[in-house]
Amino acid sequence: MNAPVSFPIPSAAQQCRAHIAELAGVISANAEIVALYAETGDDVGLEYQMRRLILHVRAAAATFRDMAEIENARRAESEAA
C-alpha cells in the first residue's frame, strides 16, 4: 500500500498573487499589441485592445484589493490571538 501523498494548498493570498502574475503577462501582451495597432494606425484594433488592456488592469487591481483585505484580516486575527 502506498503512503498518502499530500499536496500543499496555496493560501488565498498566494492564489491572488499567482492570479496577478498571470494577469501581468496578459497585460504585457495587450500593451505590445496596443503599441502595434497605434504604430500601424489601426484605430479599430487599437480601441479593442485598449478596452481589453483596461479590463485586465482592473481585474489585477481588484485582485490586489482582495489580497490586501485577506492579509489585513489574517494580521488582525493573529494579533487578537
MMTF fields as JSON, N, C-alpha, C and O atoms, coordinates in Angstrom:
{
  "mmtfVersion": "1.0.0",
  "mmtfProducer": "UNKNOWN",
  "numBonds": 323,
  "numAtoms": 324,
  "numGroups": 81,
  "numChains": 1,
  "numModels": 1,
  "chainsPerModel": [1],
  "groupsPerChain": [81],
  "chainIdList": ["A"],
  "bondAtomList": [4, 2, 8, 6, 12, 10, 16, 14, 20, 18, 24, 22, 28, 26, 32, 30, 36, 34, 40, 38, 44, 42, 48, 46, 52, 50, 56, 54, 60, 58, 64, 62, 68, 66, 72, 70, 76, 74, 80, 78, 84, 82, 88, 86, 92, 90, 96, 94, 100, 98, 104, 102, 108, 106, 112, 110, 116, 114, 120, 118, 124, 122, 128, 126, 132, 130, 136, 134, 140, 138, 144, 142, 148, 146, 152, 150, 156, 154, 160, 158, 164, 162, 168, 166, 172, 170, 176, 174, 180, 178, 184, 182, 188, 186, 192, 190, 196, 194, 200, 198, 204, 202, 208, 206, 212, 210, 216, 214, 220, 218, 224, 222, 228, 226, 232, 230, 236, 234, 240, 238, 244, 242, 248, 246, 252, 250, 256, 254, 260, 258, 264, 262, 268, 266, 272, 270, 276, 274, 280, 278, 284, 282, 288, 286, 292, 290, 296, 294, 300, 298, 304, 302, 308, 306, 312, 310, 316, 314, 320, 318],
  "bondOrderList": [1, 1, 1, 1, 1, 1, 1, 1, 1, 1, 1, 1, 1, 1, 1, 1, 1, 1, 1, 1, 1, 1, 1, 1, 1, 1, 1, 1, 1, 1, 1, 1, 1, 1, 1, 1, 1, 1, 1, 1, 1, 1, 1, 1, 1, 1, 1, 1, 1, 1, 1, 1, 1, 1, 1, 1, 1, 1, 1, 1, 1, 1, 1, 1, 1, 1, 1, 1, 1, 1, 1, 1, 1, 1, 1, 1, 1, 1, 1, 1],
  "groupList": [{"groupName": "MET", "atomNameList": ["N", "CA", "C", "O"], "elementList": ["N", "C", "C", "O"], "formalChargeList": [0, 0, 0, 0], "bondAtomList": [1, 0, 2, 1, 3, 2], "bondOrderList": [1, 1, 2], "singleLetterCode": "M", "chemCompType": "L-PEPTIDE LINKING"}, {"groupName": "ASN", "atomNameList": ["N", "CA", "C", "O"], "elementList": ["N", "C", "C", "O"], "formalChargeList": [0, 0, 0, 0], "bondAtomList": [1, 0, 2, 1, 3, 2], "bondOrderList": [1, 1, 2], "singleLetterCode": "N", "chemCompType": "L-PEPTIDE LINKING"}, {"groupName": "ALA", "atomNameList": ["N", "CA", "C", "O"], "elementList": ["N", "C", "C", "O"], "formalChargeList": [0, 0, 0, 0], "bondAtomList": [1, 0, 2, 1, 3, 2], "bondOrderList": [1, 1, 2], "singleLetterCode": "A", "chemCompType": "L-PEPTIDE LINKING"}, {"groupName": "PRO", "atomNameList": ["N", "CA", "C", "O"], "elementList": ["N", "C", "C", "O"], "formalChargeList": [0, 0, 0, 0], "bondAtomList": [1, 0, 2, 1, 3, 2], "bondOrderList": [1, 1, 2], "singleLetterCode": "P", "chemCompType": "L-PEPTIDE LINKING"}, {"groupName": "VAL", "atomNameList": ["N", "CA", "C", "O"], "elementList": ["N", "C", "C", "O"], "formalChargeList": [0, 0, 0, 0], "bondAtomList": [1, 0, 2, 1, 3, 2], "bondOrderList": [1, 1, 2], "singleLetterCode": "V", "chemCompType": "L-PEPTIDE LINKING"}, {"groupName": "SER", "atomNameList": ["N", "CA", "C", "O"], "elementList": ["N", "C", "C", "O"], "formalChargeList": [0, 0, 0, 0], "bondAtomList": [1, 0, 2, 1, 3, 2], "bondOrderList": [1, 1, 2], "singleLetterCode": "S", "chemCompType": "L-PEPTIDE LINKING"}, {"groupName": "PHE", "atomNameList": ["N", "CA", "C", "O"], "elementList": ["N", "C", "C", "O"], "formalChargeList": [0, 0, 0, 0], "bondAtomList": [1, 0, 2, 1, 3, 2], "bondOrderList": [1, 1, 2], "singleLetterCode": "F", "chemCompType": "L-PEPTIDE LINKING"}, {"groupName": "ILE", "atomNameList": ["N", "CA", "C", "O"], "elementList": ["N", "C", "C", "O"], "formalChargeList": [0, 0, 0, 0], "bondAtomList": [1, 0, 2, 1, 3, 2], "bondOrderList": [1, 1, 2], "singleLetterCode": "I", "chemCompType": "L-PEPTIDE LINKING"}, {"groupName": "GLN", "atomNameList": ["N", "CA", "C", "O"], "elementList": ["N", "C", "C", "O"], "formalChargeList": [0, 0, 0, 0], "bondAtomList": [1, 0, 2, 1, 3, 2], "bondOrderList": [1, 1, 2], "singleLetterCode": "Q", "chemCompType": "L-PEPTIDE LINKING"}, {"groupName": "CYS", "atomNameList": ["N", "CA", "C", "O"], "elementList": ["N", "C", "C", "O"], "formalChargeList": [0, 0, 0, 0], "bondAtomList": [1, 0, 2, 1, 3, 2], "bondOrderList": [1, 1, 2], "singleLetterCode": "C", "chemCompType": "L-PEPTIDE LINKING"}, {"groupName": "ARG", "atomNameList": ["N", "CA", "C", "O"], "elementList": ["N", "C", "C", "O"], "formalChargeList": [0, 0, 0, 0], "bondAtomList": [1, 0, 2, 1, 3, 2], "bondOrderList": [1, 1, 2], "singleLetterCode": "R", "chemCompType": "L-PEPTIDE LINKING"}, {"groupName": "HIS", "atomNameList": ["N", "CA", "C", "O"], "elementList": ["N", "C", "C", "O"], "formalChargeList": [0, 0, 0, 0], "bondAtomList": [1, 0, 2, 1, 3, 2], "bondOrderList": [1, 1, 2], "singleLetterCode": "H", "chemCompType": "L-PEPTIDE LINKING"}, {"groupName": "GLU", "atomNameList": ["N", "CA", "C", "O"], "elementList": ["N", "C", "C", "O"], "formalChargeList": [0, 0, 0, 0], "bondAtomList": [1, 0, 2, 1, 3, 2], "bondOrderList": [1, 1, 2], "singleLetterCode": "E", "chemCompType": "L-PEPTIDE LINKING"}, {"groupName": "LEU", "atomNameList": ["N", "CA", "C", "O"], "elementList": ["N", "C", "C", "O"], "formalChargeList": [0, 0, 0, 0], "bondAtomList": [1, 0, 2, 1, 3, 2], "bondOrderList": [1, 1, 2], "singleLetterCode": "L", "chemCompType": "L-PEPTIDE LINKING"}, {"groupName": "GLY", "atomNameList": ["N", "CA", "C", "O"], "elementList": ["N", "C", "C", "O"], "formalChargeList": [0, 0, 0, 0], "bondAtomList": [1, 0, 2, 1, 3, 2], "bondOrderList": [1, 1, 2], "singleLetterCode": "G", "chemCompType": "PEPTIDE LINKING"}, {"groupName": "TYR", "atomNameList": ["N", "CA", "C", "O"], "elementList": ["N", "C", "C", "O"], "formalChargeList": [0, 0, 0, 0], "bondAtomList": [1, 0, 2, 1, 3, 2], "bondOrderList": [1, 1, 2], "singleLetterCode": "Y", "chemCompType": "L-PEPTIDE LINKING"}, {"groupName": "THR", "atomNameList": ["N", "CA", "C", "O"], "elementList": ["N", "C", "C", "O"], "formalChargeList": [0, 0, 0, 0], "bondAtomList": [1, 0, 2, 1, 3, 2], "bondOrderList": [1, 1, 2], "singleLetterCode": "T", "chemCompType": "L-PEPTIDE LINKING"}, {"groupName": "ASP", "atomNameList": ["N", "CA", "C", "O"], "elementList": ["N", "C", "C", "O"], "formalChargeList": [0, 0, 0, 0], "bondAtomList": [1, 0, 2, 1, 3, 2], "bondOrderList": [1, 1, 2], "singleLetterCode": "D", "chemCompType": "L-PEPTIDE LINKING"}],
  "groupTypeList": [0, 1, 2, 3, 4, 5, 6, 3, 7, 3, 5, 2, 2, 8, 8, 9, 10, 2, 11, 7, 2, 12, 13, 2, 14, 4, 7, 5, 2, 1, 2, 12, 7, 4, 2, 13, 15, 2, 12, 16, 14, 17, 17, 4, 14, 13, 12, 15, 8, 0, 10, 10, 13, 7, 13, 11, 4, 10, 2, 2, 2, 2, 16, 6, 10, 17, 0, 2, 12, 7, 12, 1, 2, 10, 10, 2, 12, 5, 12, 2, 2],
  "groupIdList": [1, 2, 3, 4, 5, 6, 7, 8, 9, 10, 11, 12, 13, 14, 15, 16, 17, 18, 19, 20, 21, 22, 23, 24, 25, 26, 27, 28, 29, 30, 31, 32, 33, 34, 35, 36, 37, 38, 39, 40, 41, 42, 43, 44, 45, 46, 47, 48, 49, 50, 51, 52, 53, 54, 55, 56, 57, 58, 59, 60, 61, 62, 63, 64, 65, 66, 67, 68, 69, 70, 71, 72, 73, 74, 75, 76, 77, 78, 79, 80, 81],
  "secStructList": [7, 7, 7, 7, 7, 7, 7, 7, 7, 7, 7, 2, 2, 2, 2, 2, 2, 2, 2, 2, 2, 2, 2, 2, 2, 2, 2, 2, 2, 2, 2, 2, 2, 2, 2, 2, 2, 2, 2, 2, 6, 7, 2, 2, 2, 2, 2, 2, 2, 2, 2, 2, 2, 2, 2, 2, 2, 2, 2, 2, 2, 2, 2, 2, 2, 2, 2, 2, 2, 2, 2, 2, 2, 2, 2, 2, 2, 2, 2, 2, 7],
  "xCoordList": [0.851, 0.0, 0.89, 1.856, 0.567, 1.358, 0.988, -0.151, 1.987, 1.742, 0.924, 1.087, 0.048, -0.751, 0.143, 1.111, -0.205, 0.55, -0.184, -1.393, 0.561, -0.084, 0.338, 1.505, -0.611, -0.364, -0.647, -1.751, 0.335, 0.084, -0.927, -0.843, -1.861, -2.869, -2.394, -2.181, -2.226, -1.759, -2.785, -3.993, -2.282, -3.176, -3.934, -3.578, -4.975, -5.758, -4.882, -5.002, -3.998, -3.114, -2.157, -1.891, -1.643, -0.758, -1.498, -0.94, -2.741, -3.548, -3.791, -3.76, -4.034, -4.218, -2.945, -3.001, -1.794, -0.528, -0.291, 0.177, -0.614, -0.444, -1.368, -0.978, -2.571, -3.516, -3.03, -3.136, -2.499, -1.961, -0.778, -0.649, 0.076, 1.221, 0.751, 1.313, -0.271, -0.826, -1.407, -1.187, -2.144, -2.715, -1.628, -1.797, -0.527, 0.572, 1.108, 1.451, 1.179, 1.61, 0.637, 1.045, -0.655, -1.681, -1.631, -1.751, -1.454, -1.364, -0.179, -0.287, 0.937, 2.134, 1.882, 2.245, 1.262, 0.962, -0.01, 0.166, -1.051, -2.001, -1.309, -1.601, -0.393, 0.313, 1.137, 1.2, 1.768, 2.531, 1.619, 1.972, 0.452, -0.49, -1.044, -1.239, -1.301, -1.755, -0.724, -1.072, 0.535, 1.599, 1.635, 1.803, 1.476, 1.489, 0.337, 0.534, -0.862, -2.018, -1.846, -2.224, -1.284, -1.055, -0.051, -0.234, 1.004, 2.025, 1.498, 1.886, 0.614, 0.107, -1.13, -1.591, -1.669, -2.831, -4.15, -5.125, -4.201, -5.441, -6.249, -6.092, -7.109, -7.857, -8.893, -9.155, -9.485, -10.467, -9.772, -10.245, -8.656, -7.888, -7.346, -7.313, -6.923, -6.395, -7.45, -7.176, -8.654, -9.722, -10.037, -10.179, -10.147, -10.464, -9.401, -9.726, -8.147, -7.068, -6.936, -6.576, -7.222, -7.199, -8.264, -8.016, -9.443, -10.517, -10.099, -10.335, -9.487, -9.015, -7.941, -7.952, -7.023, -5.95, -6.534, -6.125, -7.481, -8.112, -8.824, -8.721, -9.545, -10.244, -9.276, -9.548, -8.149, -7.176, -6.496, -6.231, -6.216, -5.626, -6.624, -6.242, -7.875, -8.901, -9.02, -9.174, -8.95, -9.03, -7.84, -8.0, -6.653, -5.463, -5.598, -5.256, -6.092, -6.27, -7.304, -7.109, -8.39, -9.415, -8.862, -9.154, -8.073, -7.465, -6.503, -6.44, -5.747, -4.849, -5.622, -5.217, -6.737, -7.558, -8.077, -8.095, -8.498, -8.951, -7.827, -8.035, -6.631, -5.485, -5.154, -4.875, -5.184, -4.887, -5.907, -5.553, -7.159, -8.212, -7.992, -8.147, -7.637, -7.36, -6.182, -6.239, -5.119, -3.924, -4.203, -3.716, -4.973, -5.317, -6.147, -5.931, -7.087, -7.902, -7.035, -7.225, -6.078, -5.194, -4.345, -4.178, -3.801, -2.986, -3.799, -3.339, -5.014, -5.886, -6.208, -6.249, -6.436, -6.741, -5.555, -5.714, -4.352, -3.166, -2.825, -2.309, -3.103, -2.859, -3.859, -3.526, -5.09, -6.112, -5.852, -6.311, -5.122, -4.89, -3.829, -3.521],
  "yCoordList": [-1.181, 0.0, 1.235, 1.315, 2.175, 3.395, 4.387, 4.447, 5.156, 6.215, 7.316, 7.584, 7.954, 9.034, 10.207, 10.555, 10.781, 11.912, 13.187, 13.317, 14.108, 15.361, 16.456, 16.565, 17.24, 18.361, 19.627, 19.807, 20.502, 21.736, 22.612, 22.789, 23.145, 24.027, 25.462, 25.877, 26.221, 27.597, 28.435, 28.231, 29.369, 30.255, 31.139, 31.237, 31.772, 32.674, 33.804, 34.2, 34.322, 35.405, 34.912, 35.634, 33.697, 33.139, 32.954, 33.196, 32.529, 32.368, 33.718, 33.825, 34.752, 36.101, 36.564, 37.111, 36.344, 36.754, 36.023, 36.619, 34.74, 33.967, 34.502, 34.575, 34.867, 35.409, 36.754, 37.03, 37.587, 38.881, 38.675, 39.382, 37.716, 37.432, 36.977, 37.381, 36.145, 35.686, 36.861, 36.989, 37.708, 38.885, 39.83, 40.465, 39.929, 40.799, 40.35, 41.183, 39.056, 38.542, 38.922, 39.298, 38.823, 39.184, 40.692, 41.131, 41.471, 42.925, 43.296, 44.167, 42.643, 42.907, 42.618, 43.412, 41.485, 41.127, 42.131, 42.543, 42.529, 43.527, 44.842, 45.481, 45.254, 46.527, 46.493, 47.486, 45.355, 45.233, 45.351, 45.991, 44.731, 44.786, 46.198, 46.667, 46.882, 48.276, 49.116, 49.913, 48.938, 49.71, 49.415, 50.325, 48.152, 47.763, 48.428, 48.985, 48.361, 48.98, 50.492, 51.092, 51.111, 52.558, 52.918, 53.898, 52.123, 52.386, 52.207, 52.938, 51.235, 50.956, 51.78, 51.752, 52.516, 53.358, 52.61, 53.118, 51.411, 50.626, 51.043, 50.48, 52.035, 52.582, 51.616, 51.629, 50.781, 49.806, 48.78, 48.49, 48.239, 47.298, 47.955, 47.339, 49.201, 49.948, 50.094, 49.852, 50.488, 50.649, 49.325, 49.268, 48.263, 46.943, 46.504, 46.072, 46.617, 46.178, 47.08, 46.609, 48.374, 49.276, 48.854, 48.852, 48.501, 48.042, 46.768, 46.63, 45.848, 44.607, 44.894, 44.323, 45.774, 46.149, 46.723, 46.343, 47.631, 48.254, 47.215, 47.251, 46.291, 45.244, 44.383, 44.044, 44.031, 43.198, 43.964, 43.393, 45.236, 46.047, 46.174, 46.06, 46.407, 46.495, 45.176, 45.176, 44.067, 42.755, 42.552, 42.035, 42.953, 42.828, 43.712, 43.292, 44.934, 45.846, 45.303, 45.392, 44.748, 44.169, 42.973, 42.803, 42.155, 41.003, 41.465, 40.867, 42.534, 43.073, 43.57, 43.325, 44.27, 44.743, 43.565, 43.625, 42.493, 41.292, 40.71, 40.334, 40.64, 40.085, 40.938, 40.402, 42.246, 43.135, 42.947, 42.944, 42.792, 42.563, 41.242, 41.177, 40.213, 38.904, 39.001, 38.489, 39.66, 39.788, 40.637, 40.316, 41.705, 42.53, 41.747, 41.867, 40.954, 40.12, 39.077, 38.8, 38.496, 37.494, 38.124, 37.549, 39.317, 40.009, 40.356, 40.172, 40.859, 41.22, 39.993, 40.057, 38.873, 37.628, 37.154, 36.717, 37.241, 36.78, 37.712, 37.254, 39.016, 39.955, 39.765, 39.977, 39.364, 39.145, 37.877, 37.739, 36.956, 35.655, 35.745, 34.748],
  "zCoordList": [0.0, 0.0, 0.0, 0.759, -0.837, -0.945, 0.152, 0.615, 0.544, 1.527, 0.87, -0.32, 1.635, 1.048, 0.628, 1.305, -0.474, -0.997, -0.584, -0.779, -0.019, 0.361, -0.607, -0.982, -0.988, -1.87, -1.083, -0.57, -0.985, -0.241, -0.981, -2.197, -0.244, -0.823, -0.609, 0.53, -1.686, -1.522, -0.762, -0.886, 0.018, 0.751, -0.23, -1.404, 0.268, -0.583, -1.112, -2.271, -0.256, -0.685, -1.777, -2.738, -1.635, -2.662, -3.978, -5.048, -3.898, -5.108, -5.778, -7.004, -4.961, -5.51, -6.21, -7.311, -5.568, -6.178, -7.501, -8.471, -7.533, -8.764, -9.864, -11.03, -9.491, -10.469, -10.996, -12.191, -10.112, -10.534, -11.479, -12.478, -11.167, -12.04, -13.42, -14.438, -13.446, -14.727, -15.511, -16.715, -14.816, -15.47, -15.973, -17.013, -15.255, -15.687, -17.049, -17.888, -17.261, -18.563, -19.665, -20.764, -19.366, -20.346, -20.616, -21.759, -19.555, -19.694, -20.572, -21.435, -20.355, -21.151, -22.631, -23.499, -22.903, -24.29, -24.91, -26.056, -24.139, -24.638, -24.936, -25.947, -24.066, -24.269, -25.553, -26.277, -25.837, -27.081, -28.303, -29.293, -28.222, -29.34, -29.497, -30.619, -28.371, -28.423, -29.162, -30.033, -28.815, -29.473, -30.967, -31.779, -31.328, -32.737, -33.497, -34.577, -32.921, -33.579, -33.676, -34.683, -32.649, -32.686, -33.781, -34.503, -33.897, -34.916, -36.329, -37.24, -36.511, -37.857, -38.211, -39.351, -37.231, -37.498, -37.543, -38.095, -36.974, -36.954, -35.723, -34.64, -35.913, -34.784, -34.221, -33.018, -35.067, -34.589, -33.688, -32.589, -34.159, -33.348, -32.092, -31.027, -32.215, -31.082, -29.992, -28.816, -30.389, -29.39, -28.708, -27.487, -29.498, -28.94, -27.934, -26.828, -28.319, -27.428, -26.211, -25.132, -26.366, -25.207, -24.193, -22.987, -24.689, -23.791, -23.063, -21.862, -23.778, -23.149, -22.106, -21.015, -22.446, -21.529, -20.245, -19.148, -20.381, -19.213, -18.355, -17.129, -18.985, -18.232, -17.43, -16.279, -18.037, -17.329, -16.192, -15.134, -16.402, -15.325, -14.175, -13.01, -14.488, -13.435, -12.668, -11.446, -13.381, -12.721, -11.787, -10.681, -12.224, -11.371, -10.141, -9.035, -10.322, -9.19, -8.199, -6.987, -8.708, -7.835, -7.066, -5.882, -7.732, -7.065, -5.986, -4.912, -6.265, -5.257, -4.04, -2.904, -4.274, -3.152, -2.33, -1.1, -3.006, -2.302, -1.457, -0.304, -2.042, -1.326, -0.102, 0.97, -0.255, 0.87, 1.983, 3.162, 1.614, 2.598, 3.343, 4.562, 2.616, 3.214, 4.176, 5.294, 3.735, 4.567, 5.81, 6.894, 5.666, 6.826, 7.836, 9.042, 7.356, 8.246, 8.945, 10.129, 8.209, 8.814, 9.901, 10.976, 9.622, 10.632, 11.873, 13.0, 11.655, 12.791, 13.631, 14.86, 12.947, 13.661, 14.481, 15.621, 13.895, 14.618, 15.772, 16.792, 15.641, 16.733, 17.866, 19.032, 17.526, 18.542, 19.326, 20.46, 18.733, 19.411, 20.466, 21.118]
}
